[in-house]
Amino acid sequence: MGVGVLTLVLDQASKVWALSALTPGQPRELVGSLLRLNLIRNPGAAFSLGDGVTWLLTLVALGIVVWVGRAAIRVGHRGWAITLGLLLGGAVGNLVDRVLRSPGLGRGHVVDFIDYFGLFIGNIADIAIVGAAGYGAVLAVRGIPLEGVTHGRHEAHHGDGDEGSDDV
């Protein structure tokens, strides 16, 4: 629970800061053109795909929140708890924007402001979602299931701080 809440708080606080400190169309360079702060309001998903179906993206985010909530009940490995926490915090962070920001309920535009190489612009929630995907892939490749049981054994996988956790 802690990772998800922390992710959500960091995401929303950073968006409040971006809205107060940045001006759309006036990027600020951090590391040359490699990393800039560039405020936009994104009606779509990554790379601004799906900008005509914001309501569908809202439903997908709600589905992710429900799925994470159900999966969290079975978590038996700290790595999966962290992964689900990152995914939950990121999904809820962008969902808050879609529900509460203009132009209206379920159609709100997500506040994005971290510009990577001029290729795409994201936010803390997006970083958390990508981090969850990467960490989840590592856990899956290592053969560590959500429940923390590996290779058909009935005891918990040990060695990574794997005991059940409330980190989601």
Secondary structure, 3 states (H helix, E strand, C coil): CHHHHHHHHHHHHHHHHHHHHCCCCCCEEEECCCEEEEEEEECCCHHHCCCCCHHHHHHHHHHHHHHHHHHHCCCCCHHHHHHHHHHHHHHHHHHHHHHHCCCCCCCCCEEEEEEECCCEEECHHHHHHHHHHHHHHHHHHCCCCCCCECCCCCCECCCCCCCCCCCC
